[in-house]
């Protein structure tokens, strides 16, 4: 037998599709059920032609109805399938359906009338010994396919009958009606692996983990005080229902006063606050069970509680023979003291909470109900202190607080260190001395954040240790020490501090004016005794390390990568790994960019003219320049050698007014290339002056226009012009440098539009000037208006 089980979701229809979906089981709305599909555990058929033979668990299909075989013998058969019902034991059946696949049909035009009956249990039925048929299942549900896959019968009533009869299995007969049983055209065959789909409800389980407030139920009643009083339990519903909890509550002495209360739950935990339902000084019993949509689970075990709503009405009394409430200086830190608490006549006190300085951090039970308790307290600091104590009853209610005030004598050890002042890494000798009547057997100490160390006390109770401060960032480290007493406890701490010099090195710049990209030297002198090396860097560059000589000196070199205000930073390290603090010196690093000047074309200003050569001079603020690389925007680029003074120049003729710039770098003798300087400038206009004879503000299509030009560019050789989008035309310059030309306004020029005339000059070197733009407004004048104008 095989099975498939899944939990159905609450408040939703649950569907179990049998075979291809011919059958549907739906669970009760708004509730959860379990849906299971079972396969027949055994099967059989009986044959009228072999009336004494039981065909049990045959390998082939199950014949049903009449069949005539090749030998002419007629057979009438019934089939049986058996299902194991153990999964339903103790659970409530909701719905059941059986589906069986047809494998052969004698005549598909014959209506399907196959019946399904619950029978008496039958292990090996025969035709002569057929089990009694008890309850007929509803169906079959009609399927138009033939043979049909998943013929379905509603078997709820049949299965319930088997369960009511206490059967562990259900045998179901598959047969034709009496009036069709002998009709060969109604004969069919079925797959023996029938499917039984059932939905059933499983009742909630017995609640467990009963609690009263935060206490678990025990053999003795839980004592409950005033305030919120939740009863709790863990509840499990196998189907995952959101259900109802039913609580029963009654006074133990009056079971006739039992009451029940219901509330809902949505998870595995249920609770009910019963405060307001209980009387003081009464013992109650309670239990709980869970209900789902159809069934009630079993009651839980019985839990008992006793109410106590009155807290102790008197504060406890505190006494101590070791630490007096009056007077000064008893005991000491690390010296235990005994303190006794009494209930001050309150009979239901079961224990005491206590702690130094009104903190109830500890609990001690009373020796008996209403009795005393004694505790040992080990003070950790000297001076005035107080012990706060509360008495508490079984319900957890506390009394008012008693503060027992006492004075702890000072017995922290003495500590002194020499020398007081010294460098980081220099050892200090520190002596610990006992204080108070209790002798010290050892001392536990630590410097700063170091781990504790222990040193035994000498015969005189003192101890001397050597400590070495290693953190240059702690100018006044603190040495903390506690004495270990013969009783094994430690006293409170004493501490002292001393001065630590960080030993920053002295730094002297050896390069007077450091320059970007050029080496700069510094002398570093160690002030830290025993310095073996210097670690250094410029600004945020990588650290480097170099040894120091016998005088603690080192000369090191760095190369600043950028021109800016920056710092050279260095520290020393001893052979033992002790590091000094950082020394530093701030310097301004000059840029290694070249300087660019031009008399004809000053920087960021207009000079010269388009087509007029200008000389651009390159110089370096840093000695050692051997050449300059240059690149004019939109113009020539190249390299020019520096003269002995470190300067160079190039001549450039701008061909436009702007933008104009030159990018220049310096190359030094050691191959270093400087950052670039970008020098921008503007050339004045060399466009010619143009005068035309139009006279009026407008021109007409086809009108002839005559213009003359005057040069601004030196040595003009010719002029060029272009009308609108027409071709460029050149005219030679006369001996005095002027020229004239004429053109006709295009006949197809649009009315009420501008016509553009562009004019320029070209000098004898072939350099073209910038352009002069002249606009003519084209207007078509009516003939009558033109006549009147003439």
C-alpha positions in Angstrom: 0.0 0.0 0.0 1.2 3.5 -0.8 -0.1 6.8 0.5 0.2 10.5 -0.1 -0.6 12.8 2.8 -0.9 16.6 2.9 -2.4 19.1 5.4 -5.2 21.2 3.9 -5.3 24.9 4.6 -8.0 26.3 6.9 -10.8 28.4 5.6 -10.3 27.2 2.1 -11.8 24.4 0.0 -9.5 21.4 -0.1 -9.5 19.4 -3.3 -8.2 15.9 -3.9 -8.2 15.1 -7.6 -8.4 11.5 -8.2 -6.7 10.3 -11.4 -7.4 12.9 -14.1 -9.7 14.9 -11.9 -13.1 13.2 -12.3 -13.6 13.3 -8.6 -13.4 16.1 -6.1 -13.3 16.0 -2.3 -14.0 19.3 -0.5 -13.2 19.8 3.2 -15.5 21.7 5.5 -15.1 25.5 4.9 -13.1 27.6 7.3 -11.4 24.5 8.8 -8.4 22.4 8.2 -8.4 18.7 7.3 -6.0 16.1 6.3 -6.4 14.6 2.8 -4.9 11.2 2.1 -4.9 9.0 -1.0 -4.5 5.3 -0.4 -3.9 2.5 -2.9 -5.6 -0.8 -2.6 -3.7 -3.2 -0.3 -5.1 -6.3 -2.0 -7.6 -7.2 -4.7 -9.4 -10.2 -6.1 -12.2 -11.3 -8.4 -14.7 -14.2 -8.6 -15.8 -16.1 -11.7 -19.0 -18.0 -12.3 -17.1 -20.4 -14.5 -14.8 -21.3 -11.6 -17.2 -21.0 -8.7 -14.8 -22.5 -6.0 -11.7 -20.6 -7.1 -10.5 -17.3 -5.5 -8.5 -15.2 -7.9 -6.5 -13.2 -5.3 -4.0 -10.4 -6.3 -3.8 -11.4 -9.9 -1.2 -9.8 -12.1 -3.7 -8.6 -14.7 -6.8 -6.5 -14.7 -10.0 -7.2 -12.8 -13.0 -8.5 -15.0 -16.4 -7.2 -14.1 -19.7 -8.4 -15.7 -20.1 -11.0 -18.5 -17.4 -12.1 -20.8 -17.4 -14.8 -23.5 -14.0 -16.2 -24.3 -12.7 -17.8 -27.5 -13.7 -21.3 -26.4 -17.3 -20.1 -26.2 -17.5 -20.3 -22.4 -19.3 -17.4 -20.7 -17.9 -16.0 -17.5 -19.6 -13.6 -15.1 -17.3 -11.8 -12.7 -17.2 -9.5 -9.7 -14.1 -7.7 -8.4 -13.0 -6.8 -4.9 -10.5 -4.2 -3.6 -9.5 -3.9 0.0 -8.1 -0.8 1.7 -6.2 -0.5 5.0 -8.1 2.0 7.3 -5.5 2.3 10.1 -4.9 5.9 9.1 -8.5 6.7 10.3 -8.2 5.0 13.6 -9.1 7.6 16.3 -9.9 10.3 13.6 -13.2 11.6 12.2 -13.9 10.7 8.6 -15.3 13.6 6.6 -15.4 12.5 3.0 -14.3 9.4 1.0 -14.2 8.6 -2.7 -12.9 5.6 -4.7 -11.6 5.9 -8.2 -10.7 3.0 -10.5 -9.3 3.1 -14.0 -11.2 1.2 -16.7 -8.9 -0.8 -18.9 -11.3 -2.4 -21.3 -15.0 -1.9 -22.3 -17.0 -4.4 -24.4 -19.2 -1.7 -26.0 -18.7 2.0 -25.3 -22.2 2.7 -26.5 -23.6 0.8 -23.5 -24.2 3.1 -20.5 -21.7 2.7 -17.6 -23.7 1.2 -14.6 -20.9 -0.3 -12.6 -21.7 -0.4 -8.8 -19.4 -0.2 -5.8 -20.5 -1.9 -2.5 -19.0 -2.2 0.9 -18.9 -5.8 1.8 -18.2 -7.9 4.8 -14.5 -8.5 5.2 -13.3 -11.0 2.6 -9.8 -12.3 2.2 -10.4 -15.0 -0.5 -13.8 -14.6 -1.9 -15.2 -17.2 -4.5 -18.3 -17.2 -6.7 -19.9 -19.7 -4.3 -18.7 -17.8 -1.2 -19.3 -14.1 -1.9 -19.1 -11.6 1.0 -22.4 -9.9 1.8 -22.9 -6.6 0.2 -23.7 -4.0 2.9 -23.7 -0.4 1.7 -23.7 0.9 -1.9 -21.5 3.8 -2.7 -22.9 6.7 -4.7 -22.0 6.9 -8.4 -20.4 6.3 -10.6 -19.8 9.8 -11.7 -20.2 9.8 -15.5 -17.1 10.3 -17.6 -17.5 10.6 -21.4 -14.2 9.0 -22.2 -14.1 5.3 -22.9 -12.5 3.4 -21.4 -12.7 6.0 -18.6 -9.7 6.9 -16.5 -10.7 7.3 -12.9 -14.3 6.2 -12.6 -15.4 7.7 -9.2 -17.8 6.7 -6.5 -18.7 8.7 -3.3 -17.8 6.1 -0.6 -18.3 8.3 2.5 -21.3 6.4 3.9 -19.8 3.0 3.1 -16.5 3.8 4.8 -18.2 5.2 7.8 -20.2 2.0 8.1 -17.0 0.0 8.1 -15.5 2.3 10.8 -18.6 2.1 12.9 -18.4 -1.7 12.7 -14.8 -1.6 14.0 -13.3 -2.9 10.8 -9.6 -2.3 10.3 -10.0 -2.7 6.6 -12.7 -2.0 4.0 -13.5 -4.5 1.2 -15.4 -3.0 -1.7 -17.1 -5.0 -4.4 -17.0 -3.8 -8.1 -20.0 -5.3 -9.9 -22.7 -4.7 -12.5 -26.4 -4.5 -11.5 -28.3 -7.7 -11.5 -30.1 -6.8 -14.8 -26.8 -6.1 -16.6 -24.6 -8.7 -15.0 -25.1 -11.3 -17.7 -25.0 -8.9 -20.6 -21.7 -9.3 -22.5 -22.1 -5.8 -24.0 -21.9 -4.3 -20.5 -18.8 -6.2 -19.5 -15.7 -4.2 -18.4 -12.3 -4.6 -16.9 -10.6 -2.4 -14.2 -7.1 -1.7 -13.0 -6.6 -3.5 -9.6 -4.7 -0.5 -8.2 -7.8 1.3 -7.1 -7.4 4.6 -5.2 -9.2 5.7 -2.0 -9.2 9.4 -1.3 -10.3 10.5 2.1 -10.4 13.7 4.1 -10.5 13.4 7.8 -10.1 15.4 10.9 -7.6 14.7 13.6 -8.5 15.9 17.1 -6.0 18.2 18.9 -3.5 16.5 21.1 -3.3 16.7 24.9 -1.9 20.1 26.0 1.5 20.1 27.7 4.0 22.5 29.3 1.4 24.0 31.7 2.6 27.2 33.3 1.4 29.8 35.8 3.0 33.1 34.9 6.6 32.1 34.3 6.6 29.1 36.5 6.0 25.5 35.3 3.4 23.5 37.1 4.8 21.1 39.7 3.6 18.7 42.3 3.1 21.5 44.8 0.8 24.3 43.9 2.4 27.3 42.2 2.0 30.4 44.4 0.6 33.4 42.4 0.6 37.0 43.5 -1.3 40.1 42.5 -1.2 41.6 39.0 -1.4 39.8 35.7 -1.7 36.1 36.1 -1.6 34.2 32.8 -2.1 30.5 32.6 -0.3 28.9 29.7 0.0 25.7 27.7 1.4 24.3 24.5 -1.3 23.0 22.2 -0.8 21.0 19.0 -3.4 20.3 16.3 -2.2 17.7 13.8 -4.2 19.4 11.1 -2.8 22.9 11.9 -6.2 24.3 12.8 -6.7 27.7 14.3 -8.9 26.6 17.1 -10.4 27.2 20.5 -8.9 26.6 24.0 -11.3 25.6 26.7 -10.1 26.2 30.3 -11.6 24.7 33.4 -10.9 26.4 36.8 -12.2 25.6 40.3 -11.3 26.0 43.9 -9.7 22.7 45.1 -12.1 22.7 48.2 -15.1 23.4 46.0 -15.0 21.3 42.8 -18.7 22.1 42.4 -17.6 25.7 41.5 -15.8 24.5 38.4 -16.2 27.0 35.5 -15.1 26.9 31.9 -13.8 29.7 29.8 -13.0 29.6 26.1 -10.7 31.7 24.0 -9.2 31.3 20.5 -5.6 30.5 19.6 -3.7 30.8 16.4 -0.4 29.0 17.1 1.0 26.3 19.4 0.8 28.4 22.5 -2.4 29.4 24.4 -2.8 31.6 27.4 -5.6 33.0 29.6 -5.2 35.8 32.2 -7.3 34.7 35.2 -6.6 37.7 37.4 -9.9 39.1 38.6 -11.4 35.6 38.8 -9.4 34.5 41.8 -9.8 35.1 45.5 -6.8 35.6 47.9 -5.4 32.8 50.0 -7.1 30.1 47.9 -5.8 27.0 46.1 -7.2 26.5 42.6 -7.0 23.7 40.2 -7.2 24.1 36.4 -6.7 22.3 33.2 -7.2 23.0 29.5 -8.1 21.3 26.3 -8.2 22.3 22.6 -11.2 22.2 20.3 -11.1 22.3 16.5 -14.1 22.7 14.1 -15.5 19.2 14.9 -13.6 17.5 17.7 -12.4 18.2 21.2 -8.9 17.0 22.3 -8.2 15.4 25.7 -8.0 17.5 28.9 -4.5 18.3 30.1 -3.1 17.3 33.4 -4.4 19.2 36.4 -2.3 22.1 37.5 -2.7 23.8 40.9 -1.9 27.3 42.2 -2.3 29.1 45.5 -3.1 32.8 45.5 -1.2 35.3 47.7 -2.1 38.9 46.9 -0.6 40.6 50.0 3.1 41.4 50.0 5.3 41.3 53.1 4.2 44.4 55.1 7.5 44.9 57.0 11.0 45.4 55.7 13.6 42.9 56.8 16.1 43.4 59.6 19.8 43.2 58.7 22.7 42.6 61.2 26.4 41.8 60.8 29.1 41.0 63.3 31.8 41.7 60.8 30.7 45.1 59.3 29.1 47.3 61.9 26.3 49.7 61.0 27.9 52.3 63.2 31.6 53.3 63.5 34.4 53.5 60.9 36.8 51.1 59.3 35.9 47.5 59.8 37.0 44.6 57.6 38.4 45.7 54.3 38.2 45.1 50.5 38.4 41.4 49.8 37.6 40.5 53.4 34.3 38.5 53.6 31.6 39.6 56.0 28.6 37.7 57.2 25.2 39.4 57.1 22.0 38.0 58.6 18.5 38.8 57.3 15.4 38.3 59.4 11.7 38.5 58.3 10.8 41.1 61.0 7.8 39.0 62.1 6.4 38.4 58.6 5.4 34.7 58.6 5.1 34.0 54.8 8.6 35.2 53.9 10.4 32.5 51.9 13.6 34.4 50.9 15.5 37.6 50.5 16.9 39.7 47.6 20.0 41.7 48.3 22.7 43.7 46.7 25.2 46.5 47.3 24.0 50.0 46.6 20.2 49.2 46.2 20.8 46.6 43.4 18.9 43.4 44.1 21.3 41.2 42.2 21.3 38.1 44.4 18.7 35.9 46.1 18.9 33.6 49.2 16.1 31.4 50.5 15.1 31.6 54.1 16.0 28.7 56.3 12.3 28.1 56.8 9.1 30.0 56.0 9.3 33.2 57.9 12.8 32.4 59.0 16.2 34.1 58.6 19.0 33.8 56.0 22.7 34.5 56.2 24.9 35.5 53.3 28.6 36.4 52.8 29.5 39.6 51.1 33.0 40.5 49.9 33.3 44.3 49.6 35.3 45.4 46.5 35.8 49.0 47.5 36.6 50.8 50.7 34.7 53.6 52.4 31.0 54.0 53.1 28.7 51.4 51.5 25.2 50.0 52.1 23.6 46.7 51.5 20.0 46.8 50.3 17.7 43.9 51.3 14.1 43.0 50.4 12.1 40.1 51.8 10.0 38.1 49.4 7.0 35.8 49.7 6.2 32.6 47.7 4.2 34.7 45.2 7.3 36.8 44.4 6.0 39.9 46.1 8.7 42.0 47.8 8.7 44.0 51.0 10.0 47.6 51.4 13.7 47.9 51.2 16.1 48.0 54.1 19.5 49.7 53.6 22.2 48.5 55.9 25.0 51.1 56.0 28.6 50.3 57.0 32.1 51.5 56.4 34.8 49.3 54.8 38.3 50.0 56.0 40.9 50.9 53.4 43.3 48.1 52.8 44.2 48.6 49.1 48.0 48.1 48.5 50.4 51.0 48.1 52.2 51.4 44.8 55.2 53.6 43.9 57.2 53.7 40.6 60.6 55.3 39.6 61.6 57.1 37.6 58.4 59.1 37.2 59.4 60.5 33.9 61.0 58.7 31.0 60.8 57.7 27.3 58.5 55.1 25.9 60.2 51.7 26.2 62.2 52.7 29.3 61.7 50.4 32.3 60.1 51.6 35.6 60.7 49.9 38.9 57.4 49.7 40.9 57.0 48.5 44.5 53.8 47.2 46.0 53.3 47.3 49.8 50.6 45.8 51.9 48.0 47.9 53.8 45.9 46.7 56.7 46.0 43.8 59.1 45.5 41.1 56.5 48.8 40.0 55.0 49.3 39.9 51.2 50.5 36.7 49.6 50.7 38.1 46.1 49.9 41.0 43.9 47.9 41.1 40.7 48.7 44.1 38.4 48.4 45.4 34.9 49.7 48.5 33.0 47.1 50.3 30.9 45.1 47.8 28.9 47.6 44.9 29.3 46.5 41.6 30.8 46.8 40.9 34.5 50.1 39.6 35.9 50.8 38.1 39.3 53.9 38.5 41.5 54.3 36.8 44.9 54.8 38.9 48.0 58.2 38.7 49.7 58.7 37.9 53.4 58.0 41.5 54.3 54.8 41.5 52.3 56.1 43.7 49.5 56.9 43.0 45.9 58.9 44.8 43.2 58.2 44.5 39.5 59.6 46.1 36.3 57.1 47.5 33.9 57.8 48.9 30.5 55.4 51.3 28.8 55.3 50.5 25.1 52.4 52.7 23.9 53.7 56.1 22.7 50.1 57.3 22.5 49.6 57.0 26.3 51.5 59.9 27.9 50.3 58.9 31.4 49.6 55.2 31.6 48.0 53.9 34.7 49.4 51.0 36.7 46.7 49.2 38.7 47.4 46.7 41.5 45.4 44.5 43.9 46.7 42.5 46.8 45.8 38.8 47.1 45.0 38.0 50.6 45.6 34.7 52.5 41.8 33.9 52.1 42.2 33.9 48.3 40.3 37.1 47.7 41.7 40.2 46.1 41.5 43.6 47.6 40.2 46.7 45.8 42.6 48.3 43.3 45.2 51.0 43.8 46.7 52.8 40.9 49.4 55.2 40.0 50.5 56.8 36.8 53.8 58.1 35.4 54.9 60.3 32.5 55.9 58.7 29.2 57.8 60.8 26.6 56.9 59.7 23.1 60.4 60.4 21.8 59.4 62.1 18.5 62.5 62.5 16.2 63.9 65.9 15.3 63.6 66.7 11.6 65.7 69.1 9.5 64.9 69.8 5.9 68.0 69.7 3.7 66.4 70.8 0.5 65.7 74.5 0.7 62.9 74.8 -1.8 61.4 71.4 -2.6 59.8 71.0 -6.0 57.1 68.7 -7.2 58.6 65.6 -8.8 62.1 66.4 -7.6 63.9 64.6 -4.7 63.9 66.3 -1.4 66.2 65.4 1.5 65.6 65.4 5.3 67.9 64.7 8.2 66.1 62.8 11.0 67.7 62.7 14.5 66.3 60.2 17.0 65.6 61.3 20.5 64.3 57.8 21.5 67.1 55.9 23.3 68.1 52.8 21.5 66.6 53.8 18.2 67.7 51.5 15.4 65.7 52.7 12.4 63.5 55.5 11.1 60.3 55.0 9.3 59.1 58.0 7.1 56.9 59.2 4.3 55.8 62.4 2.5 52.1 63.1 3.1 50.1 60.0 2.2 52.8 58.2 0.2 53.9 54.7 1.3 56.1 54.3 4.4 59.8 53.6 4.0 62.3 52.5 6.6 66.1 53.3 6.9 68.7 52.5 9.6 70.1 55.3 11.8 73.8 55.7 12.5 75.5 55.5 15.9 74.4 59.1 16.6 70.8 58.3 15.9 70.8 60.2 12.6 69.6 59.3 9.1 69.4 61.2 5.9 66.5 60.2 3.8 65.0 61.3 0.5 61.4 61.6 -0.7 59.9 62.8 -3.9 56.7 64.9 -3.6 54.3 63.9 -6.4 52.2 67.1 -6.3 52.7 70.8 -5.7 51.0 71.6 -2.4 51.5 72.4 1.3 52.5 69.0 2.8 54.2 67.3 5.6 57.2 65.0 6.0 56.4 62.5 8.8 58.8 60.2 10.6 59.2 58.0 13.7 61.9 55.8 15.2 61.8 52.2 16.3 64.2 50.4 18.7 65.6 46.9 18.1 63.0 45.7 20.6 60.2 47.0 18.5 59.4 50.1 20.6 58.0 52.8 18.4 58.3 56.6 19.1 55.7 59.1 18.4 55.6 60.9 15.0 57.7 64.0 14.3 56.8 66.1 11.3 57.7 69.2 9.4 55.4 71.1 7.0 56.7 72.5 3.8 55.4 74.2 0.7 56.3 72.2 -2.5 56.7 74.4 -5.6 55.2 73.3 -8.9 57.5 72.1 -11.6 55.2 73.4 -14.3 56.9 75.6 -16.9 56.1 79.3 -17.3 54.7 80.6 -20.7 54.8 84.2 -21.8 54.2 86.1 -25.1 54.5 89.8 -25.8 52.2 89.6 -28.7 49.6 87.4 -27.1 49.3 88.0 -23.4 47.7 85.2 -21.3 43.9 85.4 -21.0 43.8 88.6 -23.1 43.4 89.7 -26.7 46.5 90.6 -28.6 48.1 90.4 -32.0 45.6 89.5 -34.7 44.5 86.5 -36.7 47.3 85.8 -39.1 49.9 87.7 -37.1 52.8 85.7 -35.8 53.6 85.7 -32.1 56.6 84.5 -30.0 55.9 82.2 -27.1 58.7 81.9 -24.5 59.0 78.8 -22.2 60.9 78.9 -18.9 61.2 76.6 -15.9 61.1 77.5 -12.2 63.3 74.4 -11.6 66.8 74.2 -12.8 67.8 71.4 -15.2 65.3 71.9 -18.0 66.7 70.4 -21.2 63.6 70.7 -23.5 60.0 71.7 -23.7 57.1 69.8 -25.3 54.3 72.0 -26.7 51.0 71.5 -28.5 48.9 74.4 -29.8 45.2 73.7 -29.8 44.3 73.1 -33.4 47.9 73.9 -34.4 51.4 72.5 -34.5 53.1 70.5 -31.7 56.6 69.4 -31.1 59.7 69.7 -28.9 62.1 72.6 -28.5 65.5 72.5 -26.8 66.2 74.8 -23.9 69.1 77.2 -24.1 71.8 77.4 -21.4 69.5 79.6 -19.4 66.8 77.0 -19.4 64.5 78.9 -21.7 63.1 78.2 -25.2 60.7 79.8 -27.6 58.4 79.0 -30.6 56.6 81.2 -33.1 53.0 80.6 -33.8 50.5 82.3 -36.0 46.9 82.0 -34.9 44.3 81.3 -37.6 41.3 82.1 -35.4 40.4 84.6 -32.7 39.6 81.9 -30.2 39.8 79.4 -28.6 43.6 79.4 -28.6 45.9 77.7 -26.2 49.2 75.9 -25.9 50.0 73.0 -23.6 53.6 72.9 -22.4 55.7 70.4 -20.4 59.3 70.5 -19.2 61.7 67.6 -19.6 64.6 67.6 -17.1 68.1 66.2 -17.4 67.1 63.1 -15.3 64.2 62.3 -17.7 61.5 63.6 -15.3 58.6 65.3 -17.2 56.8 68.1 -15.4 53.1 68.6 -15.0 51.7 70.6 -17.9 50.9 74.3 -18.1 48.0 75.3 -20.3 48.4 78.9 -21.6 45.3 80.4 -23.2 45.1 83.6 -25.3 42.9 85.4 -27.8 43.8 87.0 -31.2 42.3 90.3 -32.2 40.2 90.3 -35.4 41.9 90.8 -38.8 38.7 90.7 -40.8 38.5 93.4 -43.5 36.2 96.4 -43.4 33.3 96.0 -45.9 31.2 98.9 -47.5 28.4 98.2 -50.0 26.3 100.5 -52.1 22.8 99.3 -51.2 22.0 102.5 -49.4 18.6 101.3 -48.1 18.1 98.8 -45.3 16.9 96.1 -47.8 17.7 94.6 -51.2 15.5 93.0 -53.8 16.0 89.7 -55.6 18.1 90.2 -58.7 19.5 93.5 -57.4 23.2 94.1 -58.1 25.3 95.0 -55.1 28.8 96.6 -55.3 31.2 96.4 -52.3 34.6 97.7 -51.4 37.0 96.3 -48.8 39.7 97.9 -46.6 42.4 95.6 -45.0 43.1 95.0 -41.3 45.4 92.1 -42.0 49.0 93.1 -42.8 50.2 92.4 -46.3 46.9 91.3 -47.9 47.3 89.5 -51.2 43.7 88.8 -52.0 40.2 88.8 -50.6 37.5 86.2 -50.7 33.8 86.4 -50.3 30.7 84.2 -50.4 27.0 85.1 -50.8 24.6 83.0 -48.9 25.4 79.3 -49.4 27.1 80.1 -52.7 30.7 79.3 -53.7 33.7 81.2 -52.4 35.1 83.8 -54.8 38.6 85.3 -54.7 39.6 88.8 -55.9 43.2 90.2 -55.9 44.2 93.1 -53.6 45.3 96.3 -55.3 48.6 98.0 -54.7 47.1 99.9 -51.7 45.7 96.7 -50.3 42.1 97.5 -51.1 39.7 95.7 -53.4 36.1 95.8 -54.7 33.7 93.3 -56.0 30.0 93.0 -56.9 27.3 90.3 -56.9 23.6 89.9 -57.8 21.1 89.1 -55.1 19.8 85.6 -56.1 16.5 85.8 -57.9 15.1 82.9 -55.9 16.1 84.5 -52.6 13.1 84.1 -50.2 11.1 87.3 -49.3 11.4 88.8 -45.8 14.6 86.9 -45.1 18.3 87.7 -44.5 21.0 87.2 -47.1 24.5 86.7 -45.7 27.8 88.1 -47.2 31.0 86.6 -45.7 34.3 88.4 -46.5 37.9 87.7 -45.5 41.5 88.5 -46.6 44.5 86.3 -47.3 48.0 87.7 -46.8 51.1 87.1 -48.8 52.1 84.2 -46.5 48.8 82.5 -47.4 47.2 83.0 -43.9 43.5 83.6 -44.0 42.0 86.2 -41.7 38.8 85.8 -39.7 35.6 86.8 -41.5 33.4 89.9 -41.7 29.7 89.0 -41.9 27.3 91.5 -43.6 23.5 90.9 -43.5 21.1 92.1 -46.2 17.3 92.1 -45.6 15.6 90.8 -48.8 12.2 92.6 -49.5 10.1 92.3 -52.6 8.9 95.9 -53.5 5.6 96.2 -55.5 6.1 97.8 -58.9 4.0 100.9 -58.1 5.9 101.5 -54.9 9.2 101.1 -56.7 8.1 103.7 -59.3 7.1 106.1 -56.7 10.5 105.6 -55.0 12.3 106.5 -58.2 
